């Protein structure tokens, strides 16, 4: 079923991709500076110097960390002109972005479901619109986003490979202002301001695509032309997301923060065949996919003193996805209908308590957490109506309840100038199927100064994971099932060791980092051959081991009109799962051996800014048969050892021969994206910004997958175009894509 959905999804996406244009969002500044001015407080002048990309540097107690603010996020060229947090971090060395057009993070040999995505400290499950063409996060409301791929602070857990921690902007307590963006494919409105001046403020943003509006006229014209042939195409796509935040200040030490996020996607595609004469006939098939996230959270922030602060957060999140396939056949007076609905959802009720005690030379963080999980791994309902028969079956519809709780502590200290360390410990327990799984996760990083601006860092981190998302298709779909660990399976774990050298010039203008890592994975999930056709998905998952290792080098220029970075990653990623590939090691799907990223930002003046990024990566891997045979009856291979078709296969379809899992590597991937922004200052602090860009500027058709094609004109034994007379070719859908948008700030 998932392979079928993926094929339909890709075919429908071709039409959508052609119309992909632009949605650009840039955040308007919402600071509390007026708060200080109203109180008559005069602050001394402070000069802040740091990396333009806020990377791990020679003096910080972290490794493999990148922190980006709104301005840095919107400066990166994108496919649709829409700033995308996930794509920004996919440009880092050691990270693969998956299949083109499908936003993903495959960090140091991990999978896309092994990334912890947090919005204001609350984990989310699904983070993309249209399979990844758009991020779920409206950058307009983002203050900053921090990305970790190693040396994870102890407060983070539940995923193996990376952390993306997104923090939204504080509302403006004194003035109303906002922004509105009009792009080729979507629009956005953002507004912030006081409810009660100085005490309560709000920040709200609404974004919606208008693919359905733009494509409706073209679709109507096409269907009018095809009407004479008795055919009709059905297609519609739309996404909406809403971000809202309210802050209330009780006093200088106590603040209440309320957060709300809602995102929803609808993708419908199908076709009709109907008669053109008096004999009534109709054959209608429609597929509908819906998915989305809901988040509601309340946080209490308390400042005990200048050194000690805390936050307590209670939240509810819901992720749900639905795939619905409808079929109607009408012939004269007879009518047959069928409807199959597949549902998957996760409801979480969580409580997080965090404390931090920080002085000049040390930082102590500790906390506790609890989550009640309510999983719907798979619900399949099938109904059908035909003359003389009615079917209404629920093949699977069950929920799994689980509880997760734990504590953590983290201590960072720089006792002397040349040495510092960050040591942490996280303990998590997961109760499911009347059984407890426990995870003890130590973390450690040590920094040694070799020269005033040169340091060496070594780190170790253990991570545990109790949930997973699995798929049997090459393209990870947003409707792929999220589920807990299996009843007979252990939790997923990873152990990662790393080390590297970090150098900054004396004036902090340039920085260089060289890192190496090795990671062990246990409990990695893959699906077996029966997964697509089964109703209970959890019964058809296999578990095994994995490893990943490599090296990364990054050179950055952090100051001046021209800033940017260049990075190179050398990576290996492997799997070993009983029941797959004969139980032998095989390369992972996104085992991209080499990766190069170059990003440049040039500020011509206060009004014009130019940006470019170039990416090169060794191709992804796929499993493709290297041979196909009609039968072995006319060969010299003894029948007792010759592979034979299964008994339930159609006669004459032939036998496929695979020489290994992920045995074919796609051609190398490379792409240049360019963009420019033009700012015009208007009266009373208002301004307008035009953004234009080109995705895949030199139009290199990067292959997404390998597809099977039948040969023509081949005659053997009197038959032509047999299914085993095939060849394979690469398939690409993203050419050069222009984008343009206008944002008005008021």
Steps between C-alpha positions, in 0.01 A plus 500: 500500500777747592683436172177566311442822691857612431458447127171691495656770719796549266280516192273758661801694629623550145202727431546686827875544455454679170302772674739532793596862517558690812397575850747720681479590861725723697460577865434847625688601812301475820722612782442623846727803461209738552447337838837629616442843346165541675665422832779748435777242521821587314710202399876524443632438151588136441684354203398143421726293277406152385485270204262605225366146503536458879686173460695309760825692531833473679377623840148351521417183693317333212575321174300455180262783593355770270265779608317711241278803549222620274719724285745216433219259416336728243834577332531142371354436151218247494291306249179696544639817656362387836767506776540147627666412830545133413660574164734750665638232731514247215779719357728399788779242449408150614133556416316355202175665390344188349305509174485832318185693572430304819643691792679266738796464733713187490769584752820299523342176380166550676149496356248780471301385804811513720495881520354671806305801372390737779290817491550706817618189681214271388571205263311468171468201268442628145675812374432550130236616255458327162750227583773754570458774240400730787607497862229484766666788682422854392836677533318829561435396861837331563756666724773240451552133423780290651624179340705230678651195333737403785581598862128512578408684820339263752162678482447355151405138440255264335673505159833360384658726241433872538312776680331804342388739776283784366413803711236752396530877542369682804197718430535878505352635825481865389437542125299334225685394189518212260556383147314361200655288224361433155674223305434287196376200696402622848440803716557597862375759748676568831399737779637568848418754768366565850170380644567691822796729443809387687321199652347275234593466133422274206672377187298323230578386147284331237637345182315328218590364161288565195603214276134404484398851395776536239460155346117499491468700172767293323340179623156614383635582153680166476187308606290690250738396222506138623121483535460387141719198585290418804774569756544740790795573731448579869766685698515737794765595753492753783678554830430732789694570816431729793748611766382692803670605821382704801737617775383646829736665752382466858810682621869527418560138604191310380372459144228278358541390137222339295583335166276368226591339170272339243608370161295305248553365148249366250615327182237354266561340161312263273324451167165423340396312189144547378289425195417751228183330374164400643648192665591624848845406624723650772828381652632740766808448720615760752784492754505741794787560741466714810760560768580759760614602847330674790686644799364673809741591781520716812836594656578672829839676505636604839821690579610416856812716486759626257642148488205262537195470275242235415223416257212254528312403183178301461407406143270299278605401148322298236635366174261327264502380141230346284511331162162445338440320169154529346371315194165527320392297197157562342374302203139549391293421810782339698722687744805371689694702759799428720685704758817415693626731773840465671561710811803559720528735798695583816359700792742618769427668833828623649644683797855643499679669792839662439738694725826681423760640740764696310799704613803625313705179492238224534149413388282242679178384331260236630140397456231233472241399241193282454299411188187293455496356146188382321594327173272394217759306296258385232126525446367345179130521422357362175145533372339402169156502346387304197171346390404231748802551726619744763839488676611703799816358657743638754820306434701666773415778741684494829686739725818457699552698818844573639658716768841662485676675789847597606747746647819665380792707626772685313806681639732718290811647661813687391730469804801641311547691178643205307251232610124459531247219496127435475377180668139388498283203586146427385281220630181404316245225562233383255204284605320305226341153470523470883876520474751769592789600275770715657770709340807642676659758272833656602635801306848651525708762321849624585675803350877556504656827383813430297559864400311822586264447202540125443332227702441126489165353609403139568145386567282195566120476505253217544142551378183290533179494295164335567300601189563458129364579154527227240443484126553251221515763225811676377339839562408561864139617497343722765238229550756232592402337828632620836495222759668391824762230526369150434380267774796268462755769419736706709535875482715667236841620621803676361849562634707770335862601559661794331787742510630797312709814476348850504683815398393868494711788378583765759238741365240217467468573127581144393441165669597144410378174649607142429293221656493123490238261640397137536145395592350163593126444454292221652131423447487655152165422336439377145184351349472151356346403167151458647479850652319661205218248495446449872243668719700478822815684403680430827511126427715553192797700627852364535765637735876501473820700532672783319812708503611832359838673491675778318673835511392861443678827436343848498654838418295812576535873446301675770546874445498748215282559197569148377424222748440130461646156542638203310484148637588146399377175652633147447235254621422130532166354618424125522230263625487135610152358559411129524265405219634767262791456258569154637579648838812670359604866524366730229515876434218720626268672252664840556858380513634811324875458501601857417319825565604858426308812602583862417283790618575867428332820609603837355352823632538748216352784705220560748241427232638211295618161620615207282506135605613174346541139607648202317470140611666185369437151636573145396174342386250316719464124483210286376420132477464405133498152343811434294330228299155374409421158357189348344582164661791263548351212304723550197821570692766270636419604859359201691138555598572411861719809544346735241292783654134463412203739511267477798190288449275805523684687223338541163627251247773630274599812694851372537751484784693802630857454617652737758866485591454696822302763690551859378721361226479793255626851558328789323709756310658780703273783612593865453304824492552876506243730661517878480286778643493875555304730726420866435390713794326836475459708813159663527365767733437450872734202530322294239683319222444273203725212394502331161665157488580318179690181443576196290499147633730270300634799308685302232212252467679178583235225499594311814358146510251425776452129442565223250190380317428191294427531128396231252699454184325533166552312178642193677366174360591167655306187434223692326420733792576869540543742788511232766530622861849352531622692194568816702757764567537762772542875477530789741200721568522877566230765545663820628646729231593864554228658717466878533345660804395853591324655798427833660489563875358816652611584855291740703 
